[in-house]
Each structure stands twice: as C-alpha cells, then as structure tokens.
Amino acid sequence: MTIVGTTAGVVRGRDWGTGVAFLGIPYAEPPYGSRRFQAPEPRRAWPGVLDCLAYGPTPQRRPFAAVTAIPEPTIPGDDVLTLNVFTPGPAAEGLPVLVYIHGGGYVAGSPASPWYDGAAFVRDGVVVVTIAYRLGFEGFGHLPDAPANRGVRDQILALRWVRDNIAAFGGDPGKVTIAGQSAGGGSVMHLLVAPGAGGLFRGAMAISGSPGDRTVADATAMTRALAGRLAVTPDLAGFGGVDESELVDTGFGGPPSTALEVVSTVSAGVRMAPVVDGDVLPWTVAEGLTRGEGADVALVVGATRDEFSMIALGAASSFEDADPVDLLVRAGLDPEVAAGYAAALAGRSPAAVLGQSVTDRVFRRRVVEWAELRAGAAAPTFAYDFAWRSGADGLSGHCLDVPFAWDVLGEEHVARLAGEAPPQELADAVHGAYVAFVRDGDPGWPAWNGDGPVMTWDTKSAVTGAEAYGTARLLTRS
C-alpha cells in the first residue's frame, strides 16, 4: 500500500493494476445537517492516515433503473463528496491529468462505475481523477434562499483540490484536462464558460454533452411544483425538513402517457440541471462561447450516431402510419424546419425520422453549434462522430462509446450494450485519441475549420467532412 500527503491529511491507497488507486478521498465536508443545500466546504484536516481503499458513498441514492447502460453502483452513506485518483504512483512526476465527470442526467450516475477504471490511462502515462458531485434537487434544485448550482460548485471545488494536490500523486496541475459524458459532457461545457473554473484546466472533452441552461424562472417553477407535491414551502425551511429519500422518491409528476409525449419530453432537454443564476453560471453555454469564455482551452466535442434514437424506434408501431412532418411538429419542431428535416431523411420510416430528430436535438446539434461558436478561439476545437453500431441492438446508441474510451471492453457488463466481441482495434483508436489529447492537446486529426473535419470512428475509422453531422446541422439554433 502507498501513502501520500494531501492538504487535509495523509491518505493510504491500494495496488491497482500496474499502478495505485486512492478511492473515496474526501474533498469537502459531508453536505448534510447545517450544510445541506449550501455551497460545499473544503474538507477539514483529519488526524493520522485515512484509508482510501474502497469507493466512498455516492450522491446517487437510486439509479435510473434496475439495469442501466453504464453500471452505476449506489453506495450508502453521508460522506458523498469524494474523488478517486488512479496513478502510476507518487514516484511519478509531471504526468498529464484527466478529471472525469460522470453522466446521469444530473440526477443519477456513479463515479464508482467499473467502466471508469483508470488502469488503462495509468498504463499510458495519465493520472486519472473521477469525482462525485451532488445530484438531483440536492445538487441542482433552485431555492430562493440557498446557493444555486450546488452540483457545479462541487465540481469546481474538486478541480481546486486537483490543482492543490495532484502533484503529490504524480500529476502536473498545469496539464489538467476535464472530460465527461452526457450530463458530464454538459457539465464540462458549463465549466468551460464558468468564471469560477477559469485556469483550472487546459483541455476539455464534452462527450455526448447535454447542458442544463435552465432559467431561474423555470427552475423556480419546478421548485414550487415539487413543494406542492411535498406540501412544504418552496424555500430552504420547507425543503430542509424533507428527508432525502422522500425528495428522491417524489419526483416531478407522472411519466408521459404516450410514445410521442416521451419523445417530446426528452427532446426538450433535462429538467433538473444547472441554472443560469447570474453568479456561478452568468450565461448559457452558447452565450459564454460567444463571449469568448474558455477560448484558450482546447476542446473535443462529439456524439454517437444514434444516441437517443431508440426512444422512438422502440415504439415504431405507434408511428407506422404517421406523417413524419406532422410527427416532428407535434414533437416541438418548427413546421418549416420539420419539412426540411423530413425531406433530408426521405425513405426512412416515421419512427426512424422521429428518433434521429431526438438524437440531433438533444446531442448532435450541440457539436456543430459549439464548434462554430468557437470559430475565433485561440485554442482548437476537434469534432468526432462515433458511428460504430452495437452487435446487441444494431445502433450506435447513448453510452456505447464509453467502454471504448476507457479501454474496458473485457468488463462483464459491456457485452450487454456492445454485443459479443466488440472490436479492440476501435478501443485502441478511441482510447488512444483520448490519451493523445490529454497528453498533447491534439487527438490526432485536424481541428474544426467551419466545414469539418470530423473523425468518424467505425470499423474503419476515417476523417470525414461536416456531412457526418448533416441532419444535425439542419437543427442548429432552432
């Protein structure tokens, strides 16, 4: 076992593959009691040596479902603001650092997932940090008399911990890249434009990123609706008396009743998410990029080819005889945009058109928008398209790229999502690009120049043009 000193005390790690893992290092005080619904407080010093040999308690109290695309362990306990460090060992010096933010729609997800095992990155000379942050209403519920964006504040405090401590684990605080998938990718984009995160990282990777960008008015309305369901006042006093488990269980009303309502709800974006509060997040991601925020940070953006298409394809019989344009309009698209979009996908079934629109609206259009908004940035933007289709369902769906990026194709849960024997050559390419970007700021293909290029990852990967995002471009800024 290995011992390392941090600003709050000494921690003991365990052998992990070819390196060492320090699991469940607390970076903040437990956010309960008087600290509940408050900004995170840096962890106070502890005496002696703290054993960091197992993952700490998770902010996730209940996963999305019994079976989720990414395995997401829930670990009980109050000391939830922890992080995990995977390193070749403290004898290493000056290595690049990857700080990873898990996804889960800002309401679920777990840094203890076996898919976020840092061993492959350590093997390739990268120190990995995976972080926990408050989720759901605890992290993102808006209260008039409590700090907003508590989950984002947690992420920023974790990054400050990395700045102050990672050298002791063999990392270089000047060579930090942040990355995240889904809500984690959205978090990356919020951090890219957040004033409080400036200078804490030199690179960013938004993987299937879906940002929050909720308005204070919308967040306030959600709080009032939830308070009504709980029969409490919509403020700190009211919610402070609600047990966490009850808060998680209550939710925001019943599920959509029809397949089209599901599509419309999902297309509208995440509801419990970062809020443009004028403080931690003074602007939306697009507004921040337009202002030039994060222009000195190299950025990788991309998505899988099908992301959420299965939401409509799984209910194909419901749309069998429908007019695609009418479906798109009823799902929230402008009629003129809907007509052009359906025409671009002529020949596909109504369900396929509708499904692709969900994928493009929630994820893929962001890739084009963000790349184009950074056209004048000092640092480059690189775009990719993960197009390989799973042997399990024939789709390049949400989360499919994650085990390739982490090079964990042998993990027992991967076959459920990727099918039997997913190609190791593709994992070598994707993981290798991640390593290269974290190490050098260049994933291995040319930067976006207004019309691509795009690295398309598939059985035969190749650099293509912006046509890889053709249908998504039809929906940009819509």
C-alpha positions as CSV (number, residue, x, y, z in Angstrom):
1,M,0.0,0.0,0.0
2,T,1.1,3.6,-0.7
3,I,0.8,6.7,1.5
4,V,0.5,10.3,0.1
5,G,0.1,13.6,1.9
6,T,-2.7,16.0,0.9
7,T,-3.6,19.4,2.1
8,A,-6.1,17.9,4.5
9,G,-4.1,14.9,5.7
10,V,-2.4,11.7,4.7
11,V,-4.2,9.1,2.6
12,R,-3.4,5.4,2.0
13,G,-4.0,3.8,-1.4
14,R,-4.0,0.3,-2.7
15,D,-2.3,-1.5,-5.6
16,W,-4.5,-1.3,-8.7
17,G,-3.3,-2.9,-11.9
18,T,0.1,-1.5,-12.8
19,G,-0.4,1.5,-10.5
20,V,-2.1,2.7,-7.3
21,A,-5.7,3.7,-6.6
22,F,-6.8,6.1,-3.9
23,L,-10.5,5.6,-3.6
24,G,-13.0,7.8,-1.8
25,I,-10.7,10.7,-0.9
26,P,-13.0,13.4,0.7
27,Y,-12.5,16.8,-0.8
28,A,-15.4,18.5,1.0
29,E,-17.4,18.2,4.2
30,P,-20.5,16.0,4.1
31,P,-23.3,18.1,2.7
32,Y,-25.8,17.3,5.4
33,G,-27.2,18.8,8.5
34,S,-26.4,22.6,8.5
35,R,-24.5,22.1,5.3
36,R,-27.4,20.7,3.3
37,F,-28.4,22.9,0.3
38,Q,-25.3,25.0,1.0
39,A,-22.1,25.6,-1.0
40,P,-19.5,22.9,-0.4
41,E,-16.9,23.4,2.3
42,P,-13.4,22.2,1.8
43,R,-12.6,19.2,3.9
44,R,-11.1,19.9,7.3
45,A,-7.8,18.2,8.3
46,W,-8.0,14.7,9.7
47,P,-5.6,13.1,12.1
48,G,-3.4,10.1,11.2
49,V,-3.7,8.2,8.0
50,L,-7.0,7.9,6.1
51,D,-7.5,4.6,4.4
52,C,-8.8,5.2,0.9
53,L,-9.1,1.6,-0.2
54,A,-12.7,1.5,-1.3
55,Y,-15.1,3.8,-3.2
56,G,-16.9,6.3,-1.0
57,P,-20.6,6.8,-0.6
58,T,-22.3,8.1,-3.7
59,P,-24.6,11.1,-4.1
60,Q,-26.8,8.7,-6.3
61,R,-29.4,7.3,-3.9
62,R,-31.2,5.4,-6.6
63,P,-30.2,4.7,-10.2
64,F,-32.4,5.4,-13.2
65,A,-33.4,1.8,-13.4
66,A,-32.5,-1.7,-12.1
67,V,-30.3,-2.1,-15.2
68,T,-28.7,1.0,-16.7
69,A,-26.5,1.3,-19.8
70,I,-23.4,2.1,-17.7
71,P,-23.2,0.0,-14.5
72,E,-23.7,2.6,-11.7
73,P,-23.2,1.3,-8.1
74,T,-25.1,3.1,-5.3
75,I,-23.1,3.2,-2.1
76,P,-24.9,4.4,1.1
77,G,-23.5,7.0,3.5
78,D,-23.3,10.7,4.0
79,D,-19.7,11.4,3.1
80,V,-20.6,11.7,-0.6
81,L,-18.2,14.5,-1.8
82,T,-15.2,12.3,-2.6
83,L,-12.9,11.6,-5.5
84,N,-10.8,8.8,-6.7
85,V,-7.2,9.0,-8.0
86,F,-5.6,6.4,-10.2
87,T,-1.8,6.9,-10.6
88,P,1.3,5.0,-11.6
89,G,2.4,6.1,-8.1
90,P,3.7,9.1,-6.3
91,A,7.2,8.5,-7.6
92,A,6.0,9.6,-11.0
93,E,6.3,13.3,-11.8
94,G,4.7,15.8,-14.1
95,L,2.2,13.5,-15.8
96,P,-0.9,14.8,-17.6
97,V,-4.2,14.5,-15.6
98,L,-7.7,13.5,-16.7
99,V,-10.5,14.6,-14.4
100,Y,-13.7,12.8,-15.3
101,I,-17.3,13.9,-14.6
102,H,-19.9,11.1,-14.8
103,G,-23.2,11.5,-16.5
104,G,-26.7,10.5,-15.4
105,G,-29.0,13.4,-16.4
106,Y,-27.8,15.4,-13.4
107,V,-30.0,13.2,-11.2
108,A,-28.1,9.8,-11.2
109,G,-24.8,8.2,-12.1
110,S,-21.8,7.0,-10.1
111,P,-18.1,7.6,-10.0
112,A,-17.7,4.1,-8.7
113,S,-18.7,2.5,-12.0
114,P,-16.3,-0.2,-13.2
115,W,-16.3,1.5,-16.6
116,Y,-14.4,4.4,-15.0
117,D,-11.5,2.2,-14.0
118,G,-8.4,4.4,-14.7
119,A,-6.0,1.5,-15.2
120,A,-5.7,1.8,-18.9
121,F,-5.0,5.5,-18.7
122,V,-2.4,4.9,-16.0
123,R,-0.8,2.3,-18.2
124,D,-0.5,5.0,-20.9
125,G,1.0,7.6,-18.6
126,V,-2.1,9.6,-17.5
127,V,-3.2,10.3,-13.9
128,V,-7.0,9.9,-13.6
129,V,-9.3,11.6,-11.2
130,T,-13.1,10.7,-11.1
131,I,-15.3,12.9,-9.0
132,A,-18.6,12.8,-7.2
133,Y,-21.0,15.8,-7.1
134,R,-24.4,16.4,-5.7
135,L,-27.3,15.2,-7.9
136,G,-31.0,15.9,-8.3
137,F,-32.6,18.5,-6.0
138,E,-29.7,18.3,-3.5
139,G,-27.3,19.5,-6.2
140,F,-29.4,21.5,-8.7
141,G,-32.8,22.3,-7.1
142,H,-33.3,26.1,-7.0
143,L,-34.2,27.6,-3.7
144,P,-34.6,31.4,-3.2
145,D,-32.5,31.5,0.0
146,A,-29.8,28.9,-0.8
147,P,-26.8,28.9,-3.1
148,A,-27.7,27.8,-6.7
149,N,-25.9,25.2,-8.7
150,R,-24.5,23.3,-5.8
151,G,-23.5,20.4,-8.0
152,V,-21.5,22.8,-10.2
153,R,-19.9,24.3,-7.1
154,D,-18.9,20.8,-6.0
155,Q,-17.2,20.2,-9.4
156,I,-15.3,23.4,-9.1
157,L,-14.1,22.6,-5.6
158,A,-13.0,19.2,-6.7
159,L,-11.0,20.8,-9.5
160,R,-9.4,23.1,-6.9
161,W,-8.5,20.0,-4.9
162,V,-6.8,18.7,-8.0
163,R,-4.9,21.9,-8.5
164,D,-3.6,21.9,-4.9
165,N,-2.9,18.1,-4.5
166,I,-2.4,16.3,-7.7
167,A,1.4,16.8,-7.8
168,A,1.7,14.6,-4.8
169,F,0.2,11.8,-6.9
170,G,2.5,12.3,-9.8
171,G,0.3,14.7,-11.9
172,D,1.0,18.1,-13.2
173,P,-1.6,20.7,-12.1
174,G,-0.8,22.7,-15.3
175,K,-1.7,19.7,-17.5
176,V,-5.3,19.0,-16.5
177,T,-8.0,18.0,-19.0
178,I,-11.6,17.7,-17.9
179,A,-13.9,15.2,-19.6
180,G,-17.4,13.9,-19.1
181,Q,-20.2,12.1,-20.9
182,S,-23.9,13.0,-21.3
183,A,-24.7,15.3,-18.3
184,G,-21.0,15.0,-17.5
185,G,-20.3,16.4,-21.0
186,G,-22.8,19.2,-20.3
187,S,-21.0,19.9,-17.1
188,V,-17.7,20.2,-19.0
189,M,-19.3,22.9,-21.2
190,H,-20.7,24.7,-18.2
191,L,-17.3,24.6,-16.5
192,L,-15.6,25.8,-19.7
193,V,-17.6,29.1,-19.5
194,A,-17.9,29.4,-15.7
195,P,-15.7,32.2,-14.3
196,G,-15.0,30.3,-11.1
197,A,-13.4,27.4,-13.1
198,G,-11.1,29.6,-15.1
199,G,-7.4,28.4,-15.1
200,L,-8.2,25.0,-13.5
201,F,-7.8,23.0,-16.8
202,R,-6.1,23.4,-20.2
203,G,-8.2,20.9,-22.1
204,A,-11.9,19.8,-22.2
205,M,-13.8,16.9,-23.7
206,A,-17.5,17.1,-24.0
207,I,-18.7,13.5,-24.8
208,S,-22.4,13.4,-25.9
209,G,-22.8,16.6,-23.9
210,S,-26.2,17.8,-22.9
211,P,-26.1,21.1,-20.9
212,G,-28.6,22.5,-18.5
213,D,-29.0,26.2,-19.3
214,R,-32.3,26.3,-17.3
215,T,-33.6,29.8,-16.5
216,V,-34.2,30.9,-12.9
217,A,-37.9,31.3,-13.7
218,D,-38.1,27.7,-15.0
219,A,-36.2,26.4,-12.0
220,T,-38.3,28.4,-9.6
221,A,-41.5,27.0,-11.1
222,M,-40.1,23.4,-10.8
223,T,-39.3,24.1,-7.1
224,R,-42.8,25.4,-6.5
225,A,-44.4,22.4,-8.2
226,L,-42.3,20.0,-6.2
227,A,-43.0,21.9,-3.0
228,G,-46.7,21.5,-3.7
229,R,-46.4,17.7,-4.1
230,L,-44.5,17.6,-0.8
231,A,-46.8,20.0,1.0
232,V,-43.9,22.3,2.1
233,T,-43.0,25.9,1.5
234,P,-40.8,26.4,-1.6
235,D,-37.7,27.6,0.3
236,L,-34.8,26.4,2.5
237,A,-37.0,25.9,5.5
238,G,-39.6,23.9,3.7
239,F,-37.2,21.6,1.8
240,G,-34.8,21.3,4.8
241,G,-37.4,19.3,6.6
242,V,-37.9,16.8,3.8
243,D,-36.0,13.5,4.1
244,E,-33.6,13.0,1.2
245,S,-35.2,9.7,0.3
246,E,-38.7,11.3,0.1
247,L,-37.3,14.0,-2.0
248,V,-35.8,11.5,-4.4
249,D,-39.0,9.4,-4.5
250,T,-41.5,12.2,-5.0
251,G,-40.2,13.4,-8.4
252,F,-42.0,15.9,-10.6
253,G,-45.2,14.2,-11.6
254,G,-46.2,11.1,-13.5
255,P,-44.5,9.8,-16.6
256,P,-45.6,10.7,-20.1
257,S,-48.6,8.7,-21.2
258,T,-47.8,8.2,-25.0
259,A,-44.7,7.4,-27.0
260,L,-44.9,10.9,-28.6
261,E,-45.1,12.6,-25.2
262,V,-41.9,10.7,-24.2
263,V,-40.2,11.9,-27.4
264,S,-41.3,15.5,-26.8
265,T,-40.3,15.4,-23.1
266,V,-36.8,14.0,-23.8
267,S,-36.3,16.4,-26.8
268,A,-37.0,19.4,-24.5
269,G,-33.8,18.5,-22.5
270,V,-33.0,17.7,-18.9
271,R,-35.2,19.4,-16.3
272,M,-33.1,19.2,-13.1
273,A,-29.9,20.7,-14.3
274,P,-27.5,23.7,-14.0
275,V,-29.3,27.1,-13.9
276,V,-28.2,30.4,-15.4
277,D,-28.1,32.0,-12.0
278,G,-26.0,35.2,-12.7
279,D,-23.3,34.0,-10.3
280,V,-21.7,30.6,-10.8
281,L,-23.2,30.5,-14.3
282,P,-23.7,34.1,-15.5
283,W,-24.7,32.9,-19.0
284,T,-25.8,29.9,-21.0
285,V,-23.1,27.8,-22.7
286,A,-23.8,29.3,-26.1
287,E,-23.7,32.9,-24.6
288,G,-20.4,32.1,-22.9
289,L,-18.8,30.7,-26.0
290,T,-20.0,33.8,-27.9
291,R,-18.3,36.0,-25.3
292,G,-15.1,34.0,-25.8
293,E,-15.1,32.3,-22.5
294,G,-12.8,29.3,-22.5
295,A,-11.3,30.3,-25.8
296,D,-7.8,29.4,-24.5
297,V,-8.9,25.8,-23.7
298,A,-8.6,23.1,-26.4
299,L,-11.9,21.3,-26.8
300,V,-13.0,17.9,-28.2
301,V,-16.8,17.5,-28.9
302,G,-18.7,14.7,-30.4
303,A,-21.6,12.2,-30.0
304,T,-22.7,8.8,-31.0
305,R,-24.6,8.4,-34.3
306,D,-27.9,7.2,-32.8
307,E,-27.8,8.5,-29.1
308,F,-31.5,8.5,-28.1
309,S,-33.0,7.2,-31.4
310,M,-34.1,4.1,-29.7
311,I,-36.8,6.1,-27.8
312,A,-38.8,6.3,-31.0
313,L,-37.6,3.2,-32.7
314,G,-38.7,1.2,-29.6
315,A,-42.3,2.3,-30.2
316,A,-42.2,2.1,-34.0
317,S,-45.6,0.5,-34.3
318,S,-47.1,3.7,-32.7
319,F,-45.8,5.8,-35.6
320,E,-46.2,3.3,-38.5
321,D,-48.8,5.2,-40.5
322,A,-47.9,8.7,-39.3
323,D,-46.7,11.6,-41.5
324,P,-43.1,12.3,-40.5
325,V,-43.5,16.1,-40.8
326,D,-46.6,16.1,-38.6
327,L,-44.8,13.9,-36.0
328,L,-41.8,16.3,-35.9
329,V,-44.1,19.3,-35.5
330,R,-46.1,17.6,-32.7
331,A,-42.7,16.8,-31.0
332,G,-41.8,20.5,-31.0
333,L,-40.1,21.4,-34.2
334,D,-41.0,24.5,-36.3
335,P,-43.1,23.4,-39.3
336,E,-40.6,24.7,-41.9
337,V,-37.7,23.1,-40.1
338,A,-39.7,19.9,-39.8
339,A,-40.4,19.8,-43.5
340,G,-36.7,20.2,-44.4
341,Y,-35.6,17.7,-41.8
342,A,-38.1,15.0,-43.0
343,A,-37.1,15.7,-46.6
344,A,-33.4,15.1,-45.7
345,L,-34.4,11.7,-44.3
346,A,-36.8,10.7,-47.1
347,G,-37.1,6.9,-47.3
348,R,-36.7,6.3,-43.6
349,S,-39.6,5.1,-41.5
350,P,-41.5,7.7,-39.5
351,A,-40.1,6.2,-36.3
352,A,-36.5,6.5,-37.7
353,V,-37.0,10.1,-38.6
354,L,-38.5,11.0,-35.3
355,G,-35.8,9.0,-33.4
356,Q,-33.0,10.7,-35.3
357,S,-34.6,14.1,-34.5
358,V,-34.4,13.3,-30.8
359,T,-30.7,12.4,-31.1
360,D,-30.0,15.5,-33.1
361,R,-31.9,17.9,-30.9
362,V,-30.6,16.7,-27.6
363,F,-27.0,15.9,-28.6
364,R,-25.6,16.2,-32.1
365,R,-26.7,19.7,-33.0
366,R,-24.6,20.8,-30.0
367,V,-21.5,19.5,-31.6
368,V,-21.9,21.8,-34.6
369,E,-23.1,24.8,-32.6
370,W,-20.3,24.7,-30.1
371,A,-17.6,24.1,-32.8
372,E,-19.0,27.0,-34.9
373,L,-19.3,29.4,-31.9
374,R,-15.6,28.8,-31.1
375,A,-14.5,29.7,-34.7
376,G,-12.4,32.6,-33.5
377,A,-11.0,30.8,-30.3
378,A,-7.3,30.8,-29.7
379,A,-7.4,27.1,-28.9
380,P,-8.5,24.5,-31.4
381,T,-11.8,22.6,-31.4
382,F,-11.9,18.9,-32.6
383,A,-15.0,17.1,-33.6
384,Y,-15.8,13.4,-33.8
385,D,-18.7,11.1,-34.7
386,F,-18.9,7.7,-33.1
387,A,-20.7,5.6,-35.7
388,W,-19.9,2.0,-34.9
389,R,-23.1,0.0,-34.3
390,S,-23.5,-2.4,-31.4
391,G,-23.9,-6.1,-32.1
392,A,-26.6,-6.1,-29.4
393,D,-29.1,-3.8,-30.9
394,G,-27.7,-2.5,-34.2
395,L,-27.5,1.1,-33.0
396,S,-24.7,3.5,-32.1
397,G,-26.6,4.5,-29.0
398,H,-26.1,6.6,-25.9
399,C,-23.1,5.4,-23.8
400,L,-21.8,2.9,-26.3
401,D,-18.6,4.7,-26.8
402,V,-17.7,4.9,-23.1
403,P,-16.1,1.4,-22.7
404,F,-14.1,2.0,-25.8
405,A,-12.8,5.3,-24.4
406,W,-11.8,3.7,-21.1
407,D,-10.5,0.6,-22.9
408,V,-12.5,-1.8,-20.7
409,L,-14.1,-4.0,-23.3
410,G,-13.5,-7.0,-21.1
411,E,-15.6,-5.7,-18.3
412,E,-18.6,-8.1,-17.7
413,H,-21.3,-5.6,-18.4
414,V,-20.0,-4.4,-21.7
415,A,-21.5,-7.2,-23.8
416,R,-25.0,-6.2,-22.8
417,L,-24.6,-2.9,-24.5
418,A,-22.0,-3.6,-27.2
419,G,-22.7,-7.2,-28.0
420,E,-20.2,-10.0,-28.0
421,A,-16.6,-9.4,-29.1
422,P,-16.6,-5.6,-29.7
423,P,-13.6,-4.6,-31.8
424,Q,-10.5,-4.0,-29.7
425,E,-9.0,-2.1,-32.6
426,L,-11.7,0.5,-32.2
427,A,-11.0,0.8,-28.5
428,D,-7.3,1.3,-29.3
429,A,-8.2,4.1,-31.6
430,V,-10.7,5.9,-29.4
431,H,-8.7,5.4,-26.2
432,G,-5.5,6.4,-28.0
433,A,-7.1,9.7,-29.1
434,Y,-8.2,10.5,-25.6
435,V,-4.6,9.8,-24.3
436,A,-3.1,11.9,-27.0
437,F,-5.4,14.8,-26.3
438,V,-4.9,14.7,-22.6
439,R,-1.1,14.5,-23.1
440,D,-0.6,16.8,-26.1
441,G,-3.8,18.8,-26.6
442,D,-4.2,17.1,-30.1
443,P,-6.3,13.9,-30.5
444,G,-4.7,13.1,-33.9
445,W,-6.9,14.7,-36.5
446,P,-7.2,18.3,-37.8
447,A,-9.2,21.0,-35.9
448,W,-12.7,22.1,-37.0
449,N,-12.4,24.8,-39.6
450,G,-16.1,25.6,-40.3
451,D,-16.9,22.6,-42.5
452,G,-15.3,19.8,-40.5
453,P,-13.2,17.9,-40.4
454,V,-14.7,15.2,-38.3
455,M,-13.1,12.0,-37.0
456,T,-15.7,9.3,-37.7
457,W,-15.0,6.2,-35.5
458,D,-16.2,3.0,-37.0
459,T,-15.0,-0.5,-38.0
460,K,-12.9,1.5,-40.5
461,S,-12.3,4.9,-38.9
462,A,-11.6,7.9,-41.2
463,V,-11.5,11.7,-41.2
464,T,-14.6,13.0,-42.9
465,G,-16.3,16.3,-43.5
466,A,-19.1,18.1,-41.7
467,E,-21.6,15.9,-43.7
468,A,-21.2,13.5,-40.8
469,Y,-23.5,15.9,-38.9
470,G,-25.7,16.7,-41.9
471,T,-29.1,16.3,-40.3
472,A,-27.9,17.9,-37.0
473,R,-26.9,21.0,-38.9
474,L,-30.5,21.4,-40.0
475,L,-31.5,21.9,-36.4
476,T,-28.7,24.2,-35.2
477,R,-30.0,27.3,-33.3
478,S,-33.6,26.0,-33.8
